Amino acid sequence: MNSDKHLPIWTVDSTEYIVNDRFLKLRSDTCTTPAGGKVNGYYVLEYADWVNCIAIDKDGNVIMLKHYRHGVQKYMSEFIGGGIEKTDASPLEAAKREMEEETGYTGGSYYHVGTSYANPANHTNKVYTFLTIGGEIDRDQHLEVGETIIVEKIPFKTVITQMSSPDAVYPALYIAALFHAMNFIRTSSDPALAHLRRYT
């Protein structure tokens, strides 16, 4: 049971959308706190929910992406992921679609290993994380206009070592995804995951 459901929340007195388009909705809320304080101009980003997927192929390699991220103007090493679209029947179907579009990976067994908020201070979306094992890249990528992606295959043990280094810099949502996956593998009794437990 969630014991927080009876805690008081802010009252939204008014809302104004600063940006309202397909990719981004930015609103400014004027709120009253439970103590009666006034909060003016609290900015909230409305995003669709996202999916992440840690894909481990038949050879035990993680399918990683070198993804150009214009915000920092760098290529970042990432897992596969993206926004859930209105045409996706479920987060799982979104994960499968993103896998195929960004890497050409199909098949394998999928496990929902965790759900988190991207940044609940001012983002509305949840992030669903999946682990898939046993599939393979058997077709071409189908990238969107704004995507520049290089596909890499890296052993699972190496990925854990690299992402665990205090000197490494990765997007926080992918560090959370790795935690979810490792925890799921460690506690699962599924024999299909037995060969991965020694890394967790």
C-alpha positions as CSV (number, residue, x, y, z in Angstrom):
1,M,0.0,0.0,0.0
2,N,1.2,3.5,-0.8
3,S,1.2,5.4,2.5
4,D,1.9,8.7,0.7
5,K,-1.5,8.9,-1.1
6,H,-3.0,10.9,1.8
7,L,-0.3,13.5,1.9
8,P,-1.3,17.0,0.7
9,I,-0.1,18.2,-2.7
10,W,0.2,21.6,-4.3
11,T,-3.0,23.2,-5.7
12,V,-2.5,24.4,-9.3
13,D,-4.2,27.8,-9.5
14,S,-3.4,28.4,-13.2
15,T,-1.5,27.0,-16.1
16,E,0.0,28.6,-19.2
17,Y,1.6,26.6,-22.0
18,I,4.9,28.3,-23.2
19,V,5.6,25.6,-25.8
20,N,3.0,23.1,-27.0
21,D,4.0,21.0,-30.0
22,R,4.5,17.4,-31.0
23,F,7.9,17.0,-29.3
24,L,7.7,19.2,-26.3
25,K,5.1,20.7,-24.0
26,L,6.4,23.2,-21.6
27,R,3.9,24.7,-19.1
28,S,4.2,27.3,-16.4
29,D,2.1,26.6,-13.3
30,T,1.1,29.0,-10.6
31,C,0.5,27.0,-7.4
32,T,-0.4,27.2,-3.7
33,T,1.5,24.9,-1.3
34,P,-0.3,23.0,1.5
35,A,1.2,25.6,3.9
36,G,-0.4,28.4,1.9
37,G,2.8,29.6,0.1
38,K,2.5,30.9,-3.5
39,V,4.7,29.5,-6.2
40,N,4.7,31.5,-9.4
41,G,6.1,30.3,-12.7
42,Y,6.9,26.7,-11.9
43,Y,8.0,25.2,-15.2
44,V,7.0,21.6,-16.0
45,L,8.0,19.6,-19.1
46,E,5.3,17.2,-20.3
47,Y,6.8,14.3,-22.2
48,A,5.3,11.0,-23.3
49,D,6.5,8.0,-21.3
50,W,9.8,6.4,-22.5
51,V,11.2,2.9,-22.8
52,N,14.8,1.7,-22.4
53,C,15.9,-1.7,-23.5
54,I,19.1,-3.6,-22.5
55,A,19.6,-6.1,-25.3
56,I,21.9,-9.0,-25.0
57,D,22.4,-11.0,-28.1
58,K,23.1,-14.7,-28.6
59,D,26.8,-14.2,-28.1
60,G,26.4,-12.4,-24.8
61,N,27.1,-8.9,-26.2
62,V,25.1,-5.9,-25.2
63,I,23.8,-3.9,-28.2
64,M,24.9,-0.4,-27.5
65,L,24.5,2.9,-29.4
66,K,26.9,5.7,-30.0
67,H,24.2,8.3,-30.2
68,Y,24.8,12.0,-31.1
69,R,23.2,14.2,-28.4
70,H,23.1,17.8,-29.5
71,G,22.4,19.1,-26.0
72,V,26.0,18.3,-25.1
73,Q,27.3,18.1,-28.7
74,K,28.8,14.7,-28.0
75,Y,28.3,11.1,-28.9
76,M,27.1,9.2,-25.9
77,S,27.1,5.4,-25.2
78,E,23.5,4.4,-24.6
79,F,21.1,1.5,-24.5
80,I,18.3,1.4,-27.0
81,G,15.3,3.6,-26.1
82,G,12.8,6.2,-27.1
83,G,9.4,7.7,-26.5
84,I,6.2,5.6,-26.4
85,E,4.1,6.6,-29.4
86,K,0.3,6.7,-29.5
87,T,0.3,3.8,-31.9
88,D,2.2,1.6,-29.5
89,A,-0.1,-0.9,-27.8
90,S,2.0,-1.0,-24.7
91,P,5.5,-0.1,-23.3
92,L,6.6,-3.6,-24.4
93,E,5.5,-3.0,-28.0
94,A,7.3,0.3,-27.9
95,A,10.5,-1.4,-26.7
96,K,10.3,-3.9,-29.6
97,R,9.7,-1.1,-32.1
98,E,12.6,1.0,-30.9
99,M,14.9,-2.1,-30.9
100,E,14.1,-2.9,-34.5
101,E,14.2,0.8,-35.7
102,E,17.4,1.8,-34.1
103,T,19.4,-1.4,-34.4
104,G,17.6,-4.0,-36.6
105,Y,17.5,-6.3,-33.6
106,T,14.5,-8.7,-33.5
107,G,13.5,-11.8,-31.6
108,G,14.6,-12.8,-28.1
109,S,12.8,-12.9,-24.8
110,Y,11.7,-9.7,-23.1
111,Y,11.5,-8.9,-19.4
112,H,10.1,-5.8,-17.8
113,V,12.7,-5.1,-15.1
114,G,11.8,-1.8,-13.7
115,T,10.0,1.6,-13.9
116,S,11.2,5.0,-12.8
117,Y,10.5,8.7,-13.2
118,A,13.0,10.6,-15.5
119,N,13.0,13.7,-13.2
120,P,9.9,14.1,-11.1
121,A,10.8,17.6,-10.1
122,N,9.7,19.0,-13.4
123,H,9.2,16.1,-15.9
124,T,5.9,14.2,-16.1
125,N,7.0,11.0,-17.8
126,K,7.8,7.5,-16.5
127,V,10.6,5.3,-18.0
128,Y,9.9,1.6,-18.5
129,T,13.0,-0.6,-18.6
130,F,13.2,-3.9,-20.4
131,L,15.9,-6.6,-20.7
132,T,15.9,-8.8,-23.8
133,I,18.1,-11.7,-24.4
134,G,18.7,-14.1,-27.3
135,G,17.7,-12.0,-30.2
136,E,19.9,-10.8,-33.1
137,I,20.4,-8.0,-35.6
138,D,19.0,-9.4,-38.8
139,R,17.8,-6.3,-40.7
140,D,18.7,-2.7,-41.4
141,Q,18.1,0.3,-39.2
142,H,15.2,2.6,-39.9
143,L,16.4,5.9,-38.3
144,E,14.5,9.1,-38.0
145,V,15.8,12.3,-39.6
146,G,17.1,13.6,-36.3
147,E,19.0,10.4,-35.4
148,T,22.7,9.8,-35.9
149,I,23.5,6.4,-34.4
150,I,26.4,3.9,-34.6
151,V,25.6,0.4,-33.3
152,E,28.2,-1.4,-31.2
153,K,28.4,-4.8,-29.5
154,I,30.1,-4.9,-26.1
155,P,30.3,-7.8,-23.7
156,F,27.9,-7.5,-20.8
157,K,30.7,-7.7,-18.2
158,T,32.6,-4.8,-20.0
159,V,29.4,-2.7,-20.0
160,I,29.0,-3.2,-16.2
161,T,32.7,-2.3,-15.6
162,Q,32.6,0.8,-17.8
163,M,29.4,2.2,-16.4
164,S,30.4,1.5,-12.8
165,S,33.6,3.6,-13.1
166,P,33.4,6.8,-11.1
167,D,35.2,8.6,-14.0
168,A,32.7,7.5,-16.6
169,V,29.8,9.9,-17.7
170,Y,26.6,8.3,-18.9
171,P,23.0,9.5,-19.1
172,A,21.4,8.9,-15.7
173,L,18.4,7.1,-17.0
174,Y,20.7,4.4,-18.5
175,I,22.6,4.0,-15.2
176,A,19.2,3.4,-13.6
177,A,18.3,0.9,-16.4
178,L,21.5,-1.1,-15.7
179,F,20.6,-1.2,-12.0
180,H,17.1,-2.5,-12.8
181,A,18.5,-5.1,-15.2
182,M,21.2,-6.3,-12.8
183,N,18.8,-6.5,-9.8
184,F,16.3,-8.5,-11.9
185,I,18.9,-10.9,-13.2
186,R,20.3,-11.4,-9.7
187,T,16.9,-12.2,-8.1
188,S,15.2,-14.0,-11.0
189,S,14.9,-17.8,-11.0
190,D,14.5,-17.9,-14.8
191,P,17.0,-20.4,-16.1
192,A,17.4,-18.4,-19.3
193,L,19.2,-15.7,-17.2
194,A,21.5,-18.1,-15.2
195,H,24.5,-17.4,-17.4
196,L,24.3,-13.7,-16.7
197,R,24.1,-14.0,-12.9
198,R,27.8,-14.3,-12.4
199,Y,28.2,-10.7,-13.6
200,T,25.7,-9.2,-11.1
